Amino acid sequence: MASHSPVTQDAQRYRPRDTHAERLAAADKAALARWNSATNTAWYPDYHLAPFTGWMNDPNGLVCFRDRYHVFYQYHPYSSDWGPMHWGHITSEDLVHWQHQPTALAPGDACDRDGCFSGSAVTCDDKLYMFYTGHFVLDAPTPSNPDAIYEHQCLAVSSDGIHFEKLGAVVRPPPGYVHFRDPKVWFQEGRWWMVCGARDSAKDLGQLLLFTSDDLEHWDDSVWQVLAVTEDKNVFMWECPDFFTMGRREDLKILLFCPQGIRANEYDYRNRFQNGYMAGHWLPGGPWTVQREFRELDRGHDFYAAQTFMSADNQRRLILGWLDMWESPMPSKEHGWCGCLTLPRELHYSESTGLLRMLPARELVGLRAPEVTMVPGVVLDDNSDAQLLADCTAYEVDITFNTETSTAEKYGLWLGAEVELFVDTQSNRLVLNRHYPQYMLSGYRSCEMPTTVLLRLHVYVDRSSIEVFVNDGEATFSSRIFPDEGDRALRLFAINGTADVVGGNMWKLKATIEH
Ligand code: FRU
């Protein structure tokens, strides 16, 4: 395998202080000490994946290996701010109950001195192969490298899924590329393929680079191809790519990625960065041809860096995203932790509509406490509201409205005093609004109202998140919420007219993350 030193002078100057095993142990020890002193768990999720202390961003290396789901994630154990990236690790046998594992990767080796950035995992010959970006911060900017960084793709291998041996760098950046990260690896037509997010230094355009290998360990990085490039001159980087087949046709591909730099346009692209997809055709050796243009995958305030993986029986494609957004205030930092992931979701694609739908993974019925509460059919009077739950921190509500017989200007659900999910009949949009001026977190996200008569809102609420699945995944909203103590009542409401609630069900959800 090719092993490359990033920049010779930095590599020579660098002398690792400790072994990788020592750095991993130090990270876990520091995290444990900070967890013990953590006092306020008001927003710490009951059933979403979050670091038990420290900072989390992207999900990484999602894979089912020996009947266990492995979720790795960008992790900084030493504070609740982003810092030198480690890979945290959580596992599950059923996608419902999760166990924290020891930190899997710590930066500081010659191949990843300043960070183990995002990447993916595959299994081969009963081993787990993790591809990730070795990140370096260089001393001084240059005209062709104003950000003074170096990034290349590295490999780490494990036989037990818990302990990883770093095998070093396997893919260097092609000439003219500095930002070059987040490898996603897959197998197709007898070979391994890797796609990486990139930005070319000459034009500053976001794009994806493609490499191939026949044995996972040897990648001839002198042979590469630009798989796709942005047509929007404002888009300077594409991060966190995924490239996968839906259904039986090998040539029909979804390209999922995070373009940076798209300008907000009316109701679209309101978040700092986007995460979305294109549908098209690709076969090894051929070009990528776009069939459906870029579309945001989620309509909420907080959804980024999503990555897909296959279910244990290899029948369903699942997806997890980071339930946060870069540069958004994160009030839980005060409590010593920050960041969480979305629920695991199933992906469904319809070729006729070009729509990629996300639904809660079917395993999630296992989150429900035994008692179900019926929401009876009711017509809410003009300017009235009705309480569904008093003060619940973790619940699921699945409720249907008749949009044709509802006359209100605005109707839907209030979650405490600061969050509302409602139909706005004036703009004909479904809106998720949050209002936290105290945290500089206010504003709404919305989608077009579905054209169906019945509007089904399937909602998961945890201590600091809401996820809404509209009409079987026609749209989804993922957003962080930060309710005050005692401000968690769930109410139905109708303003200036009536709301026709067809009915629904509610469940309290269990706490399923083991510490
Ligand atoms: C996306 C990202 C990745 C990078 C990682 C660093 O959120 O910027 O491109 O690998 O985060 O933490």
Residues whose N, C-alpha, C, O or C-beta is under 5 A from the ligand:
A	BS01	FRU	D58 Q74 M85 F117 S118 R181 D182 E239 C240 A305
